Each structure stands twice: as C-alpha cells, then as structure tokens.
C-alpha cells in the first residue's frame, strides 16, 4: 500500500496526522516537507489589548508550513491547558490543530531548561495524551543540551511512549552544549530541503498536491 504524502493532504487531513502516521507521511514526501518552529506564547499580529489577533502558528500555516512546532512551551502550557494569544485557550493539541489545519508538535530538551520543558517521560506522555502530533528532542541556545544527552533521553522517551509516537531528535543549529557537530550522537532528522514556492498573502490558503 502506497503511503500518503504529506504534501498531498488537505487541511483536515493534516490536522488529523500524528504519531507514526505523521512520520510516514513526511518520509513519503521525500524531503518536500516544510516544518516551522514558533514561539508558543507569541502572536505576530495582535492589535487588540485583549490578545485577539494572529498567532505565529496561523501565520506560518498561511505561508505553507506543513507542520508547526511550539518552542518554549512552558510560556503557554501549564501542564493542563494551552493558552495562545490570538487563538485562545485549549485543553488539547487536537483542538488547536483543527483550528490552524496543521499537525502541532512540541520541543522538549535535555539541558538546563524549565522543568515542564524537560524531555522526561512524564511530560512527554502528557503532551502526547493531549494530542501533540510529534515531539522534537532538541536544544535551544544557552541550555547546555548535548548530543549525548539527547541520545539518552530519546531512548528513555521511546521506552515510555511506545512505538506509535513520533519522536524526532536533532539540532536545527549549533545550540546547546558547544561540541563538534560530527561527533557520535543520535541519528539526526532528515534534511528539511527547501522547495520552490509561490505563496499568496496570509489567509488565502495554499495549493495542495505539489509535485
């Protein structure tokens, strides 16, 4: 059976993707996947004092992101509820994915970070249970996260989450612990190659079925 490619899916199908199904859809697209990381608590366009506006997640989705990953999750998630300026309050990531029409992932880290952002099975299970489509084990600047630590917690999370979870590990830039990028460590994510794109203004949607 041929796997569905993420680039062929509409917004409802994208929002429903999670776990191994998401990983398979990305692999089937053979590098033609755009992942956008956004600060969880930021609204790019928020002109109203009450917080109404356009959240970064909406903005990157309008410009063609296939997957949205929330960074610095402790600024918007208290372990039970997700509060996003411009979008509102959510009790699950599934709700949030349906609003923006994209699968939503979360960064977790092994370094010196706030407790709720730590790559621990406790928080990972809670996030996946709330509908997070994937978890990215990574390192932000100044946190001290190393490849060795990322490899260790990835194994721990795999054991705690089971085989159906999407767990992606790697650094997008030379952040965390200062070390050579070529040293032995966890398998890095497949390169996120850019593809030519012609996008309309935010809100006009985007074509599916790219080749």
PyMOL CGO cylinders between C-alpha atoms (Angstrom):
from pymol import cmd
from pymol.cgo import CYLINDER

trace = [
    CYLINDER, 0.00, 0.00, 0.00, 1.36, 3.40, -1.01, 0.3, 1, 1, 1, 1, 1, 1,
    CYLINDER, 1.36, 3.40, -1.01, 1.78, 5.80, 1.88, 0.3, 1, 1, 1, 1, 1, 1,
    CYLINDER, 1.78, 5.80, 1.88, 0.07, 9.17, 1.67, 0.3, 1, 1, 1, 1, 1, 1,
    CYLINDER, 0.07, 9.17, 1.67, 2.49, 12.04, 1.12, 0.3, 1, 1, 1, 1, 1, 1,
    CYLINDER, 2.49, 12.04, 1.12, 2.09, 14.97, 3.48, 0.3, 1, 1, 1, 1, 1, 1,
    CYLINDER, 2.09, 14.97, 3.48, 2.20, 17.37, 0.53, 0.3, 1, 1, 1, 1, 1, 1,
    CYLINDER, 2.20, 17.37, 0.53, -0.98, 15.85, -0.94, 0.3, 1, 1, 1, 1, 1, 1,
    CYLINDER, -0.98, 15.85, -0.94, -3.16, 16.24, 2.16, 0.3, 1, 1, 1, 1, 1, 1,
    CYLINDER, -3.16, 16.24, 2.16, -5.80, 18.92, 2.76, 0.3, 1, 1, 1, 1, 1, 1,
    CYLINDER, -5.80, 18.92, 2.76, -6.06, 20.91, 6.00, 0.3, 1, 1, 1, 1, 1, 1,
    CYLINDER, -6.06, 20.91, 6.00, -8.41, 18.45, 7.74, 0.3, 1, 1, 1, 1, 1, 1,
    CYLINDER, -8.41, 18.45, 7.74, -6.19, 15.50, 6.87, 0.3, 1, 1, 1, 1, 1, 1,
    CYLINDER, -6.19, 15.50, 6.87, -3.11, 17.41, 8.03, 0.3, 1, 1, 1, 1, 1, 1,
    CYLINDER, -3.11, 17.41, 8.03, -4.72, 18.32, 11.35, 0.3, 1, 1, 1, 1, 1, 1,
    CYLINDER, -4.72, 18.32, 11.35, -5.51, 14.65, 11.99, 0.3, 1, 1, 1, 1, 1, 1,
    CYLINDER, -5.51, 14.65, 11.99, -1.93, 13.44, 11.40, 0.3, 1, 1, 1, 1, 1, 1,
    CYLINDER, -1.93, 13.44, 11.40, 0.08, 12.35, 14.44, 0.3, 1, 1, 1, 1, 1, 1,
    CYLINDER, 0.08, 12.35, 14.44, 2.48, 9.71, 15.61, 0.3, 1, 1, 1, 1, 1, 1,
    CYLINDER, 2.48, 9.71, 15.61, 3.94, 7.21, 13.19, 0.3, 1, 1, 1, 1, 1, 1,
    CYLINDER, 3.94, 7.21, 13.19, 1.37, 8.16, 10.55, 0.3, 1, 1, 1, 1, 1, 1,
    CYLINDER, 1.37, 8.16, 10.55, 2.88, 11.66, 10.52, 0.3, 1, 1, 1, 1, 1, 1,
    CYLINDER, 2.88, 11.66, 10.52, 6.43, 10.32, 10.26, 0.3, 1, 1, 1, 1, 1, 1,
    CYLINDER, 6.43, 10.32, 10.26, 5.42, 8.02, 7.38, 0.3, 1, 1, 1, 1, 1, 1,
    CYLINDER, 5.42, 8.02, 7.38, 3.69, 10.86, 5.52, 0.3, 1, 1, 1, 1, 1, 1,
    CYLINDER, 3.69, 10.86, 5.52, 6.82, 13.02, 5.84, 0.3, 1, 1, 1, 1, 1, 1,
    CYLINDER, 6.82, 13.02, 5.84, 9.06, 10.18, 4.67, 0.3, 1, 1, 1, 1, 1, 1,
    CYLINDER, 9.06, 10.18, 4.67, 6.78, 9.53, 1.68, 0.3, 1, 1, 1, 1, 1, 1,
    CYLINDER, 6.78, 9.53, 1.68, 7.19, 13.17, 0.60, 0.3, 1, 1, 1, 1, 1, 1,
    CYLINDER, 7.19, 13.17, 0.60, 10.95, 12.53, 0.19, 0.3, 1, 1, 1, 1, 1, 1,
    CYLINDER, 10.95, 12.53, 0.19, 12.21, 15.83, 1.60, 0.3, 1, 1, 1, 1, 1, 1,
    CYLINDER, 12.21, 15.83, 1.60, 9.36, 18.04, 0.41, 0.3, 1, 1, 1, 1, 1, 1,
    CYLINDER, 9.36, 18.04, 0.41, 8.07, 18.98, 3.84, 0.3, 1, 1, 1, 1, 1, 1,
    CYLINDER, 8.07, 18.98, 3.84, 8.19, 22.39, 5.49, 0.3, 1, 1, 1, 1, 1, 1,
    CYLINDER, 8.19, 22.39, 5.49, 8.38, 22.45, 9.29, 0.3, 1, 1, 1, 1, 1, 1,
    CYLINDER, 8.38, 22.45, 9.29, 8.05, 25.80, 11.08, 0.3, 1, 1, 1, 1, 1, 1,
    CYLINDER, 8.05, 25.80, 11.08, 9.05, 26.37, 14.69, 0.3, 1, 1, 1, 1, 1, 1,
    CYLINDER, 9.05, 26.37, 14.69, 7.32, 29.24, 16.50, 0.3, 1, 1, 1, 1, 1, 1,
    CYLINDER, 7.32, 29.24, 16.50, 7.49, 30.69, 20.00, 0.3, 1, 1, 1, 1, 1, 1,
    CYLINDER, 7.49, 30.69, 20.00, 4.46, 29.28, 21.79, 0.3, 1, 1, 1, 1, 1, 1,
    CYLINDER, 4.46, 29.28, 21.79, 3.42, 32.48, 23.55, 0.3, 1, 1, 1, 1, 1, 1,
    CYLINDER, 3.42, 32.48, 23.55, 3.85, 34.94, 20.67, 0.3, 1, 1, 1, 1, 1, 1,
    CYLINDER, 3.85, 34.94, 20.67, 1.19, 36.46, 18.43, 0.3, 1, 1, 1, 1, 1, 1,
    CYLINDER, 1.19, 36.46, 18.43, 2.81, 38.02, 15.36, 0.3, 1, 1, 1, 1, 1, 1,
    CYLINDER, 2.81, 38.02, 15.36, -0.11, 40.36, 14.79, 0.3, 1, 1, 1, 1, 1, 1,
    CYLINDER, -0.11, 40.36, 14.79, -2.03, 41.16, 17.96, 0.3, 1, 1, 1, 1, 1, 1,
    CYLINDER, -2.03, 41.16, 17.96, -3.53, 44.66, 17.71, 0.3, 1, 1, 1, 1, 1, 1,
    CYLINDER, -3.53, 44.66, 17.71, -6.14, 44.21, 20.44, 0.3, 1, 1, 1, 1, 1, 1,
    CYLINDER, -6.14, 44.21, 20.44, -5.43, 44.74, 24.16, 0.3, 1, 1, 1, 1, 1, 1,
    CYLINDER, -5.43, 44.74, 24.16, -7.39, 41.57, 24.97, 0.3, 1, 1, 1, 1, 1, 1,
    CYLINDER, -7.39, 41.57, 24.97, -4.95, 39.45, 22.98, 0.3, 1, 1, 1, 1, 1, 1,
    CYLINDER, -4.95, 39.45, 22.98, -7.03, 38.88, 19.86, 0.3, 1, 1, 1, 1, 1, 1,
    CYLINDER, -7.03, 38.88, 19.86, -5.00, 38.80, 16.68, 0.3, 1, 1, 1, 1, 1, 1,
    CYLINDER, -5.00, 38.80, 16.68, -2.98, 36.37, 14.56, 0.3, 1, 1, 1, 1, 1, 1,
    CYLINDER, -2.98, 36.37, 14.56, -0.79, 33.80, 16.29, 0.3, 1, 1, 1, 1, 1, 1,
    CYLINDER, -0.79, 33.80, 16.29, 2.56, 32.86, 14.74, 0.3, 1, 1, 1, 1, 1, 1,
    CYLINDER, 2.56, 32.86, 14.74, 1.22, 29.37, 14.09, 0.3, 1, 1, 1, 1, 1, 1,
    CYLINDER, 1.22, 29.37, 14.09, -1.54, 30.78, 11.88, 0.3, 1, 1, 1, 1, 1, 1,
    CYLINDER, -1.54, 30.78, 11.88, 0.96, 32.94, 10.03, 0.3, 1, 1, 1, 1, 1, 1,
    CYLINDER, 0.96, 32.94, 10.03, 3.38, 30.13, 9.16, 0.3, 1, 1, 1, 1, 1, 1,
    CYLINDER, 3.38, 30.13, 9.16, 0.49, 27.85, 8.17, 0.3, 1, 1, 1, 1, 1, 1,
    CYLINDER, 0.49, 27.85, 8.17, -0.74, 30.53, 5.76, 0.3, 1, 1, 1, 1, 1, 1,
    CYLINDER, -0.74, 30.53, 5.76, 2.73, 30.72, 4.23, 0.3, 1, 1, 1, 1, 1, 1,
    CYLINDER, 2.73, 30.72, 4.23, 2.90, 26.98, 3.61, 0.3, 1, 1, 1, 1, 1, 1,
    CYLINDER, 2.90, 26.98, 3.61, 4.18, 25.18, 6.71, 0.3, 1, 1, 1, 1, 1, 1,
    CYLINDER, 4.18, 25.18, 6.71, 3.11, 21.54, 6.75, 0.3, 1, 1, 1, 1, 1, 1,
    CYLINDER, 3.11, 21.54, 6.75, 3.91, 21.06, 10.46, 0.3, 1, 1, 1, 1, 1, 1,
    CYLINDER, 3.91, 21.06, 10.46, 4.04, 23.61, 13.29, 0.3, 1, 1, 1, 1, 1, 1,
    CYLINDER, 4.04, 23.61, 13.29, 6.33, 23.05, 16.29, 0.3, 1, 1, 1, 1, 1, 1,
    CYLINDER, 6.33, 23.05, 16.29, 5.92, 25.02, 19.51, 0.3, 1, 1, 1, 1, 1, 1,
    CYLINDER, 5.92, 25.02, 19.51, 9.11, 26.21, 21.17, 0.3, 1, 1, 1, 1, 1, 1,
    CYLINDER, 9.11, 26.21, 21.17, 9.44, 27.35, 24.82, 0.3, 1, 1, 1, 1, 1, 1,
    CYLINDER, 9.44, 27.35, 24.82, 6.23, 25.51, 25.64, 0.3, 1, 1, 1, 1, 1, 1,
    CYLINDER, 6.23, 25.51, 25.64, 6.32, 26.47, 29.34, 0.3, 1, 1, 1, 1, 1, 1,
    CYLINDER, 6.32, 26.47, 29.34, 5.29, 30.00, 28.38, 0.3, 1, 1, 1, 1, 1, 1,
    CYLINDER, 5.29, 30.00, 28.38, 1.95, 28.81, 27.03, 0.3, 1, 1, 1, 1, 1, 1,
    CYLINDER, 1.95, 28.81, 27.03, 1.27, 25.45, 28.71, 0.3, 1, 1, 1, 1, 1, 1,
    CYLINDER, 1.27, 25.45, 28.71, 0.78, 24.83, 32.42, 0.3, 1, 1, 1, 1, 1, 1,
    CYLINDER, 0.78, 24.83, 32.42, 0.58, 21.07, 32.08, 0.3, 1, 1, 1, 1, 1, 1,
    CYLINDER, 0.58, 21.07, 32.08, -3.19, 21.09, 31.63, 0.3, 1, 1, 1, 1, 1, 1,
    CYLINDER, -3.19, 21.09, 31.63, -4.20, 23.99, 29.38, 0.3, 1, 1, 1, 1, 1, 1,
    CYLINDER, -4.20, 23.99, 29.38, -2.66, 25.67, 26.36, 0.3, 1, 1, 1, 1, 1, 1,
    CYLINDER, -2.66, 25.67, 26.36, -3.06, 29.45, 26.22, 0.3, 1, 1, 1, 1, 1, 1,
    CYLINDER, -3.06, 29.45, 26.22, -2.17, 31.03, 22.89, 0.3, 1, 1, 1, 1, 1, 1,
    CYLINDER, -2.17, 31.03, 22.89, -2.61, 34.76, 22.20, 0.3, 1, 1, 1, 1, 1, 1,
    CYLINDER, -2.61, 34.76, 22.20, -4.73, 35.30, 19.13, 0.3, 1, 1, 1, 1, 1, 1,
    CYLINDER, -4.73, 35.30, 19.13, -6.10, 31.75, 19.24, 0.3, 1, 1, 1, 1, 1, 1,
    CYLINDER, -6.10, 31.75, 19.24, -7.45, 31.33, 22.76, 0.3, 1, 1, 1, 1, 1, 1,
    CYLINDER, -7.45, 31.33, 22.76, -7.33, 28.58, 25.36, 0.3, 1, 1, 1, 1, 1, 1,
    CYLINDER, -7.33, 28.58, 25.36, -7.25, 24.88, 24.54, 0.3, 1, 1, 1, 1, 1, 1,
    CYLINDER, -7.25, 24.88, 24.54, -7.44, 21.67, 26.56, 0.3, 1, 1, 1, 1, 1, 1,
    CYLINDER, -7.44, 21.67, 26.56, -5.88, 19.61, 23.78, 0.3, 1, 1, 1, 1, 1, 1,
    CYLINDER, -5.88, 19.61, 23.78, -3.44, 19.99, 20.91, 0.3, 1, 1, 1, 1, 1, 1,
    CYLINDER, -3.44, 19.99, 20.91, -6.01, 18.25, 18.74, 0.3, 1, 1, 1, 1, 1, 1,
    CYLINDER, -6.01, 18.25, 18.74, -8.33, 21.27, 19.07, 0.3, 1, 1, 1, 1, 1, 1,
    CYLINDER, -8.33, 21.27, 19.07, -5.51, 23.60, 18.22, 0.3, 1, 1, 1, 1, 1, 1,
    CYLINDER, -5.51, 23.60, 18.22, -4.51, 21.55, 15.17, 0.3, 1, 1, 1, 1, 1, 1,
    CYLINDER, -4.51, 21.55, 15.17, -8.07, 21.70, 13.86, 0.3, 1, 1, 1, 1, 1, 1,
    CYLINDER, -8.07, 21.70, 13.86, -8.09, 25.50, 14.16, 0.3, 1, 1, 1, 1, 1, 1,
    CYLINDER, -8.09, 25.50, 14.16, -4.93, 26.02, 12.09, 0.3, 1, 1, 1, 1, 1, 1,
    CYLINDER, -4.93, 26.02, 12.09, -5.30, 22.94, 9.89, 0.3, 1, 1, 1, 1, 1, 1,
    CYLINDER, -5.30, 22.94, 9.89, -1.83, 21.57, 10.66, 0.3, 1, 1, 1, 1, 1, 1,
    CYLINDER, -1.83, 21.57, 10.66, -0.31, 18.92, 12.95, 0.3, 1, 1, 1, 1, 1, 1,
    CYLINDER, -0.31, 18.92, 12.95, 1.21, 20.53, 16.05, 0.3, 1, 1, 1, 1, 1, 1,
    CYLINDER, 1.21, 20.53, 16.05, 4.41, 19.33, 17.69, 0.3, 1, 1, 1, 1, 1, 1,
    CYLINDER, 4.41, 19.33, 17.69, 6.37, 20.44, 20.77, 0.3, 1, 1, 1, 1, 1, 1,
    CYLINDER, 6.37, 20.44, 20.77, 10.06, 20.90, 21.56, 0.3, 1, 1, 1, 1, 1, 1,
    CYLINDER, 10.06, 20.90, 21.56, 11.45, 19.15, 24.63, 0.3, 1, 1, 1, 1, 1, 1,
    CYLINDER, 11.45, 19.15, 24.63, 15.06, 19.40, 25.84, 0.3, 1, 1, 1, 1, 1, 1,
    CYLINDER, 15.06, 19.40, 25.84, 17.58, 17.56, 28.00, 0.3, 1, 1, 1, 1, 1, 1,
    CYLINDER, 17.58, 17.56, 28.00, 19.52, 20.67, 29.06, 0.3, 1, 1, 1, 1, 1, 1,
    CYLINDER, 19.52, 20.67, 29.06, 19.16, 23.39, 31.68, 0.3, 1, 1, 1, 1, 1, 1,
    CYLINDER, 19.16, 23.39, 31.68, 15.57, 24.40, 30.96, 0.3, 1, 1, 1, 1, 1, 1,
    CYLINDER, 15.57, 24.40, 30.96, 12.36, 25.00, 32.93, 0.3, 1, 1, 1, 1, 1, 1,
    CYLINDER, 12.36, 25.00, 32.93, 11.02, 21.77, 34.41, 0.3, 1, 1, 1, 1, 1, 1,
    CYLINDER, 11.02, 21.77, 34.41, 7.95, 21.46, 32.21, 0.3, 1, 1, 1, 1, 1, 1,
    CYLINDER, 7.95, 21.46, 32.21, 10.11, 21.73, 29.07, 0.3, 1, 1, 1, 1, 1, 1,
    CYLINDER, 10.11, 21.73, 29.07, 12.39, 18.88, 30.11, 0.3, 1, 1, 1, 1, 1, 1,
    CYLINDER, 12.39, 18.88, 30.11, 12.49, 15.77, 27.96, 0.3, 1, 1, 1, 1, 1, 1,
    CYLINDER, 12.49, 15.77, 27.96, 11.03, 13.47, 30.61, 0.3, 1, 1, 1, 1, 1, 1,
    CYLINDER, 11.03, 13.47, 30.61, 8.56, 10.63, 30.05, 0.3, 1, 1, 1, 1, 1, 1,
    CYLINDER, 8.56, 10.63, 30.05, 6.12, 12.34, 32.44, 0.3, 1, 1, 1, 1, 1, 1,
    CYLINDER, 6.12, 12.34, 32.44, 5.75, 15.46, 30.30, 0.3, 1, 1, 1, 1, 1, 1,
    CYLINDER, 5.75, 15.46, 30.30, 6.09, 13.60, 27.01, 0.3, 1, 1, 1, 1, 1, 1,
    CYLINDER, 6.09, 13.60, 27.01, 3.20, 11.28, 27.89, 0.3, 1, 1, 1, 1, 1, 1,
    CYLINDER, 3.20, 11.28, 27.89, 1.05, 14.21, 28.96, 0.3, 1, 1, 1, 1, 1, 1,
    CYLINDER, 1.05, 14.21, 28.96, 1.72, 16.08, 25.71, 0.3, 1, 1, 1, 1, 1, 1,
    CYLINDER, 1.72, 16.08, 25.71, 1.04, 13.05, 23.51, 0.3, 1, 1, 1, 1, 1, 1,
    CYLINDER, 1.04, 13.05, 23.51, -2.07, 12.30, 25.55, 0.3, 1, 1, 1, 1, 1, 1,
    CYLINDER, -2.07, 12.30, 25.55, -3.30, 15.82, 24.82, 0.3, 1, 1, 1, 1, 1, 1,
    CYLINDER, -3.30, 15.82, 24.82, -2.84, 15.23, 21.10, 0.3, 1, 1, 1, 1, 1, 1,
    CYLINDER, -2.84, 15.23, 21.10, 0.65, 16.56, 20.30, 0.3, 1, 1, 1, 1, 1, 1,
    CYLINDER, 0.65, 16.56, 20.30, 1.42, 15.21, 16.83, 0.3, 1, 1, 1, 1, 1, 1,
    CYLINDER, 1.42, 15.21, 16.83, 5.14, 14.82, 17.44, 0.3, 1, 1, 1, 1, 1, 1,
    CYLINDER, 5.14, 14.82, 17.44, 7.83, 15.62, 19.99, 0.3, 1, 1, 1, 1, 1, 1,
    CYLINDER, 7.83, 15.62, 19.99, 11.16, 17.11, 18.97, 0.3, 1, 1, 1, 1, 1, 1,
    CYLINDER, 11.16, 17.11, 18.97, 14.12, 16.47, 21.27, 0.3, 1, 1, 1, 1, 1, 1,
    CYLINDER, 14.12, 16.47, 21.27, 16.42, 19.42, 20.64, 0.3, 1, 1, 1, 1, 1, 1,
    CYLINDER, 16.42, 19.42, 20.64, 18.46, 22.19, 22.28, 0.3, 1, 1, 1, 1, 1, 1,
    CYLINDER, 18.46, 22.19, 22.28, 17.89, 25.92, 22.47, 0.3, 1, 1, 1, 1, 1, 1,
    CYLINDER, 17.89, 25.92, 22.47, 20.83, 28.35, 22.71, 0.3, 1, 1, 1, 1, 1, 1,
    CYLINDER, 20.83, 28.35, 22.71, 22.41, 28.59, 26.16, 0.3, 1, 1, 1, 1, 1, 1,
    CYLINDER, 22.41, 28.59, 26.16, 20.77, 25.45, 27.58, 0.3, 1, 1, 1, 1, 1, 1,
    CYLINDER, 20.77, 25.45, 27.58, 23.76, 23.11, 27.56, 0.3, 1, 1, 1, 1, 1, 1,
    CYLINDER, 23.76, 23.11, 27.56, 21.92, 20.30, 25.78, 0.3, 1, 1, 1, 1, 1, 1,
    CYLINDER, 21.92, 20.30, 25.78, 24.43, 17.88, 24.21, 0.3, 1, 1, 1, 1, 1, 1,
    CYLINDER, 24.43, 17.88, 24.21, 24.14, 15.18, 21.55, 0.3, 1, 1, 1, 1, 1, 1,
    CYLINDER, 24.14, 15.18, 21.55, 24.94, 12.58, 24.21, 0.3, 1, 1, 1, 1, 1, 1,
    CYLINDER, 24.94, 12.58, 24.21, 22.13, 13.84, 26.45, 0.3, 1, 1, 1, 1, 1, 1,
    CYLINDER, 22.13, 13.84, 26.45, 19.73, 14.00, 23.51, 0.3, 1, 1, 1, 1, 1, 1,
    CYLINDER, 19.73, 14.00, 23.51, 20.53, 10.38, 22.61, 0.3, 1, 1, 1, 1, 1, 1,
    CYLINDER, 20.53, 10.38, 22.61, 19.98, 9.29, 26.21, 0.3, 1, 1, 1, 1, 1, 1,
    CYLINDER, 19.98, 9.29, 26.21, 16.60, 10.99, 26.69, 0.3, 1, 1, 1, 1, 1, 1,
    CYLINDER, 16.60, 10.99, 26.69, 15.43, 9.88, 23.25, 0.3, 1, 1, 1, 1, 1, 1,
    CYLINDER, 15.43, 9.88, 23.25, 15.87, 6.25, 24.33, 0.3, 1, 1, 1, 1, 1, 1,
    CYLINDER, 15.87, 6.25, 24.33, 14.08, 7.00, 27.61, 0.3, 1, 1, 1, 1, 1, 1,
    CYLINDER, 14.08, 7.00, 27.61, 11.15, 8.65, 25.84, 0.3, 1, 1, 1, 1, 1, 1,
    CYLINDER, 11.15, 8.65, 25.84, 10.89, 5.83, 23.31, 0.3, 1, 1, 1, 1, 1, 1,
    CYLINDER, 10.89, 5.83, 23.31, 10.56, 3.39, 26.17, 0.3, 1, 1, 1, 1, 1, 1,
    CYLINDER, 10.56, 3.39, 26.17, 7.90, 5.47, 27.88, 0.3, 1, 1, 1, 1, 1, 1,
    CYLINDER, 7.90, 5.47, 27.88, 5.83, 6.42, 24.84, 0.3, 1, 1, 1, 1, 1, 1,
    CYLINDER, 5.83, 6.42, 24.84, 5.76, 3.20, 22.88, 0.3, 1, 1, 1, 1, 1, 1,
    CYLINDER, 5.76, 3.20, 22.88, 6.20, 2.53, 19.18, 0.3, 1, 1, 1, 1, 1, 1,
    CYLINDER, 6.20, 2.53, 19.18, 3.38, 4.71, 17.84, 0.3, 1, 1, 1, 1, 1, 1,
    CYLINDER, 3.38, 4.71, 17.84, 4.75, 8.08, 18.97, 0.3, 1, 1, 1, 1, 1, 1,
    CYLINDER, 4.75, 8.08, 18.97, 6.58, 10.44, 16.59, 0.3, 1, 1, 1, 1, 1, 1,
    CYLINDER, 6.58, 10.44, 16.59, 9.85, 11.31, 18.29, 0.3, 1, 1, 1, 1, 1, 1,
    CYLINDER, 9.85, 11.31, 18.29, 12.28, 13.38, 16.25, 0.3, 1, 1, 1, 1, 1, 1,
    CYLINDER, 12.28, 13.38, 16.25, 15.73, 14.23, 17.63, 0.3, 1, 1, 1, 1, 1, 1,
    CYLINDER, 15.73, 14.23, 17.63, 18.38, 16.68, 16.48, 0.3, 1, 1, 1, 1, 1, 1,
    CYLINDER, 18.38, 16.68, 16.48, 19.61, 20.26, 16.48, 0.3, 1, 1, 1, 1, 1, 1,
    CYLINDER, 19.61, 20.26, 16.48, 18.49, 22.76, 13.85, 0.3, 1, 1, 1, 1, 1, 1,
    CYLINDER, 18.49, 22.76, 13.85, 21.54, 24.93, 14.57, 0.3, 1, 1, 1, 1, 1, 1,
    CYLINDER, 21.54, 24.93, 14.57, 24.66, 24.70, 16.74, 0.3, 1, 1, 1, 1, 1, 1,
    CYLINDER, 24.66, 24.70, 16.74, 22.86, 25.39, 20.02, 0.3, 1, 1, 1, 1, 1, 1,
    CYLINDER, 22.86, 25.39, 20.02, 23.05, 23.89, 23.48, 0.3, 1, 1, 1, 1, 1, 1,
    CYLINDER, 23.05, 23.89, 23.48, 26.36, 22.36, 24.56, 0.3, 1, 1, 1, 1, 1, 1,
    CYLINDER, 26.36, 22.36, 24.56, 29.32, 23.56, 22.43, 0.3, 1, 1, 1, 1, 1, 1,
    CYLINDER, 29.32, 23.56, 22.43, 30.61, 20.49, 20.58, 0.3, 1, 1, 1, 1, 1, 1,
    CYLINDER, 30.61, 20.49, 20.58, 31.56, 19.27, 17.16, 0.3, 1, 1, 1, 1, 1, 1,
    CYLINDER, 31.56, 19.27, 17.16, 28.53, 18.60, 15.01, 0.3, 1, 1, 1, 1, 1, 1,
    CYLINDER, 28.53, 18.60, 15.01, 30.14, 15.47, 13.61, 0.3, 1, 1, 1, 1, 1, 1,
    CYLINDER, 30.14, 15.47, 13.61, 30.70, 13.67, 16.88, 0.3, 1, 1, 1, 1, 1, 1,
    CYLINDER, 30.70, 13.67, 16.88, 28.84, 10.40, 17.55, 0.3, 1, 1, 1, 1, 1, 1,
    CYLINDER, 28.84, 10.40, 17.55, 25.28, 11.05, 18.63, 0.3, 1, 1, 1, 1, 1, 1,
    CYLINDER, 25.28, 11.05, 18.63, 21.64, 10.30, 17.88, 0.3, 1, 1, 1, 1, 1, 1,
    CYLINDER, 21.64, 10.30, 17.88, 20.51, 9.97, 14.28, 0.3, 1, 1, 1, 1, 1, 1,
    CYLINDER, 20.51, 9.97, 14.28, 19.71, 13.47, 13.04, 0.3, 1, 1, 1, 1, 1, 1,
    CYLINDER, 19.71, 13.47, 13.04, 16.44, 14.28, 11.26, 0.3, 1, 1, 1, 1, 1, 1,
    CYLINDER, 16.44, 14.28, 11.26, 16.40, 14.06, 7.51, 0.3, 1, 1, 1, 1, 1, 1,
    CYLINDER, 16.40, 14.06, 7.51, 17.39, 17.40, 5.92, 0.3, 1, 1, 1, 1, 1, 1,
    CYLINDER, 17.39, 17.40, 5.92, 14.43, 19.72, 5.54, 0.3, 1, 1, 1, 1, 1, 1,
    CYLINDER, 14.43, 19.72, 5.54, 15.14, 20.77, 1.99, 0.3, 1, 1, 1, 1, 1, 1,
    CYLINDER, 15.14, 20.77, 1.99, 13.53, 23.93, 0.73, 0.3, 1, 1, 1, 1, 1, 1,
    CYLINDER, 13.53, 23.93, 0.73, 11.28, 23.69, -2.28, 0.3, 1, 1, 1, 1, 1, 1,
    CYLINDER, 11.28, 23.69, -2.28, 10.33, 26.41, -4.76, 0.3, 1, 1, 1, 1, 1, 1,
    CYLINDER, 10.33, 26.41, -4.76, 7.13, 28.06, -3.66, 0.3, 1, 1, 1, 1, 1, 1,
    CYLINDER, 7.13, 28.06, -3.66, 4.74, 30.74, -4.78, 0.3, 1, 1, 1, 1, 1, 1,
    CYLINDER, 4.74, 30.74, -4.78, 2.54, 31.80, -1.88, 0.3, 1, 1, 1, 1, 1, 1,
    CYLINDER, 2.54, 31.80, -1.88, -0.34, 34.21, -1.71, 0.3, 1, 1, 1, 1, 1, 1,
    CYLINDER, -0.34, 34.21, -1.71, -0.95, 36.54, 1.22, 0.3, 1, 1, 1, 1, 1, 1,
    CYLINDER, -0.95, 36.54, 1.22, -1.85, 35.00, 4.60, 0.3, 1, 1, 1, 1, 1, 1,
    CYLINDER, -1.85, 35.00, 4.60, -5.44, 33.81, 4.73, 0.3, 1, 1, 1, 1, 1, 1,
    CYLINDER, -5.44, 33.81, 4.73, -5.77, 32.90, 1.06, 0.3, 1, 1, 1, 1, 1, 1,
    CYLINDER, -5.77, 32.90, 1.06, -4.90, 29.29, 1.70, 0.3, 1, 1, 1, 1, 1, 1,
    CYLINDER, -4.90, 29.29, 1.70, -2.32, 27.26, -0.18, 0.3, 1, 1, 1, 1, 1, 1,
    CYLINDER, -2.32, 27.26, -0.18, -2.42, 24.77, -3.04, 0.3, 1, 1, 1, 1, 1, 1,
    CYLINDER, -2.42, 24.77, -3.04, -2.13, 21.10, -2.24, 0.3, 1, 1, 1, 1, 1, 1,
    CYLINDER, -2.13, 21.10, -2.24, -0.93, 18.33, -4.49, 0.3, 1, 1, 1, 1, 1, 1,
    CYLINDER, -0.93, 18.33, -4.49, 2.60, 19.69, -5.05, 0.3, 1, 1, 1, 1, 1, 1,
    CYLINDER, 2.60, 19.69, -5.05, 4.86, 17.52, -7.16, 0.3, 1, 1, 1, 1, 1, 1,
]
cmd.load_cgo(trace, "trace")
